[in-house]
Amino acid sequence: MSLLRSSSILALAALSAFVVPAIAAAEPVKNIVLVHGAWVDGSGWKAVHDVLVGKGFTVSIVQEPETSFEDDVAATKRILDLQDGPTILVGHSYGGSIISQAGVHQKVVGLVYVAAHAPDVGENESALGQKTPSVLGKTTGAIKKTPDGFTYLDPILFPKLFAPDLPREQAEFEARSQVLASSTVFSTPLTAAAWLTKPSWGIVAGSDQIISPDLERYYYTRANSHMSVIKGASHSVYETHAPEVAAIIEEAARKVGEAK
């Protein structure tokens, strides 16, 4: 073998050794777990799910019972236990409180808050919401409660407050298919806050009437989240702006993958 050819082979080998690890390090996190908020269920994530699956992600959806904060965190950790590697954990609305607590799970490497609460240790979303009230918080009688302490949003007001930018028939269906949530889920203080130690992304729904957009900005600024604002979006932003929401989740998966 000539000296020139030998030198070329060695150079190519050295280049390959340099390039291959760089490509491997840029691989995005592949597992996504989606957590819904109060009064709805996981079916609202369908459009986001479909976009992410089409991009090659493995997407799991938590169906938390909304019977207690502890039960909902346990349901989320149960799904996290089933993941086969690093995972991006996503929460909408009350689901943000859940992922803040459950996100300390060892498989969670990043968090995405979608028009969501993000309390700190010792805080609860009910008290925080009262300090920065939303349109819902200022609407007397909008939240109803059963004799055994489960809450739901007045079905007449649901389309206007929760989903004004959804098709009317869909909003009315969701109003009549609510998952009643124990009132305790909103007032249970957190004992962990994963955003303190893990990277996070936050989506502000610009016209949210369930959680004040100002409160969402406060949460994400405090957490040093990568913050995006979807102007004009209602609390149902994860349904009405699914491509934009999915793109931010994909960005989180890519950025975390690059940092690994």
N, C-alpha and C positions, 0 to 999 in steps of 0.2 A: 504494500500500500504506500502511495507516495506521501511525502511529508505534507503537501498541500491538501490532499484529500483527507488525511488524518486530522489536520488542523480544522478543516471544515466540519467534520463530524463532531469533533469536540466542541466546536463553537455552537453547532445546532443543539447538542445535548445540553449545553449550559443555558442556551436560550429557552429550551423547553422546560428546564427545571425552574427557570425564573417565571415563565408565563403561566404554567398550569396552576400553581397555587393561587395566583391572582384571580384567575377565572373561577376557581372553586370558592374563594372567599366572597365573591360577588353574588353567589346564589341566594335568592330570597328565602326567607322562612316560608315553608309550604303549608303549615297547619294554621287554620283560622277557626276560632270558636266565637260564636255570636250569642249575645245575651240580650233578651228583650226586656222591656220596661214593664211598669205596672199597668194593669187593666187590659193588656193585649197578650198575645202569645207569639211563639217563634215563627208563625207563618208570615208575619210581616217582613221577615228577612228574605223572602223568596227571590225577589229581584236582585238583591245584593249577592245572595248565594249563587244565582245563576251566572252573574258576571264573573265572580271570582272562580267558580268551577271552570268556566270557559277559558280562564287564564292559567289553568293548571293547578290551582290550589285545592287542598283537601279541606272542606268546610263542614263544621259540625255546629248544630244549633241546640242550645240549652232550652229545655221547656221547664223552667222553674215553677213551683206550685203557687208561689205568692202567699203561702200560709204563715211564714215567719221569715225574718231576715236570715236566721241561721239555716232554715231549710233551703232557702234559695242559694245561699253560698255553698251549701253541701251539694246541691244539685249541679252547680257549676263545677265544683272540684271533681265531681264524679265523671263529668265529661272530659275534664282536663287529664284525669288519670288514664283515659283511653287513648290519648294522643301518643303518637310514636316518636315524638321529638319536639324541638322548640316550637312554640305556639304564640301567635298574636291573639290577644283576648280583647274582644270588642263589646262595649255595652251601650245601650240606648236608654236614656232617661234614668229611671230608678236602677236600671242595669249598670249604670256607672258606679253606684254605691256597691253593687255586688262585685264588680270586677276590681274595685279598689281593695276590697277585703280578700277576695279569692285570688287576686293576681299575684300574691306572694308565692303561689304554687311554683315549684321548681321548674316546670316546663314553660312557664310564661316568660317571654323575653321582651314583650312590648305590649302596650295598652293603647286602645283607640276609644275615645269618648265621643259619642254621637248625640248631640243635644242632651247631654247627660250631667248628672250630679257627680262630684268627685270630692267627697268629704275627707277630712283628715282624721287621724286617730282621736277618738273622744267626741267627734262631731256626728251629727245626724242631719239628713237632708231636710227634714221638716223644719228644724230651727233655722237652718241656713236660708231656706225658702221664705220664711217669714221676715227675715231681715232684708231680703231683696225680692219682694213679691212680684209674681207674674200676673198676667190678666186673670188666670184661673184663681190665684190667691186673693184677688180683689172681687171675685164674683161670688156673692153670697148664695149658698145653697147648691153650688155646682157639684160638690163632692157629697155623695150620699153614703149612708152607713146602715148596714143591716143590724138587727138586734144583737147578733153575736160578734159585732165588731169588724165586719168586712166592708171595705169601701169600693165604690164604683163611681164613675163619672156620669152625671145625668145624661141619659141617652139622647135627650132632646138637644142638649148643649154640646155633646161629643163632637159632631161634625164641625161645628163652628170653632171650638176651642182646640181640639186635638188634631183635626185633619181637614182644615178648610180648603186645602189644595188637592185633596183626593177627589176622584169622581164621587158625586153625591151618594150613589147607590152603595159604593164600597165603604164610604165613611159610615153610612147608616148601618150596614151589616156589621162593621166592627163595633159600633155602638151597642148593638144587640147581642154581640158574642163576647162581651168583656169577661176577662178572668178577674173575679173579685179578689182584691188584695187585702190581707189583714192590715188594719191600721197601724199595727206595731212595726211593719216593715219600714215605715218612713221615719220612725223615731228611735230606732235602735242605734246606739252609737257604735262606730267602727272601732275595732281593736287592732286593725292593720290598715295601712295605706300604701299599696304597691307603687303608686306614682312617685313616692319619695325616693325610690331606689331604681326604678325601671323607666326606660324612655316611654314617652307618651305622645299621642296626637289627639287634638281636640277639634271637633266640628261644632261651630256655633250656627244654629238655625236662626237666621236673621229676623224672622217674624214669628218666633216661637211664643205661644200664649200659655203653655203649660209650665215651662221653666223660663224665667227671665233671661233673655240673651245677655244681659249685663252680668247675671250670676254665672252663666256659662263662661263668659270671658274672664271673670274673676278666678274661677276654678282653674282654667287652662293657663292663665298667666302665673298663678301661684305654683302650679306644677311644672312650669317651664315646658309646657307642651308645645309641639309644633301646631300652631293654631290656624284653622281655616274658617272663613265665614261664607256660608251659602246664603246670599241675599234673597229675601222674600220667602224663604223656606219656612214651613210650619214645623210643629213638633214631629210630624210624620215625615221628616226629611229623609229618613232611611228608605221610605217607600217612594216618595215623589221625586227624589234626586238620587236614585240608586246608583247610576253610573259614577256620579261625583263622589259619593260615599265609598263605593268600592275602590275607586282610584286612590283615595287617601289610605284605605286599608292596605292596598297593594304597595303604596309608597312606604308605609310603616314596615311591611314585611321585607321590602328591598333594602331599606336603610339599616334595619337591624341585621339583616344578612351580611351587608357590607362591613358592619362593625365587628362581626364575629371573628 
